[in-house]
Every structure is written in structure tokens, then in C-alpha cells.
């Protein structure tokens, strides 16, 4: 049996177990403290809803009547999400 191959295999198994442990620790941190996910989601929704509201306002000014409620709904959803985030974070 080749001793070098055995040592390499043991090191690979050790690295794999170390990475699995780090993954489990990170997953546990996310489960016990979901504020980081919430903050990231709020940052993302801010831009999505802001762009949606701007496009709806531009289309409304251009004469499209179907987008009139889009800007209002987008701003209302953003406000509700911000209120929920401020309570949870």
C-alpha cells in the first residue's frame, strides 16, 4: 500500500470534514440570527420597488392608464416591508 496516497486521502477527508463543520456552523448562525438575510432582502427590495415605481410613474405620465396603480402599490409594499424590517431588526 502506498503511504503517500494514504496520507493525501486522510488530508482530503480532514479538509472535507472541516468544510462540512464550517457549513453547519454558518447554517446555524443564519437560523438563529436571520437579521442578515432580512437586511439583504430589504436592500434588494428597495431597488426593485423603486425602479418599479419609477417605471410606472413614467408610463403613467406617458399616458398609459394601466400603470397608475403600479407606483402606488409599489410604494405601499415598500413601506410595509420597511416597517416589518424595523420591528424585526
Secondary structure, DSSP 8 states (H G I E B T S, - for coil): --HHHHHHHHHHHHHHHHHHHHHHHHHHHHHH-THHHHHHHHHHHHHHHHHHHHHHHHHHHTT-STTHHHHHHHHHHHHHHHHHHHHH-
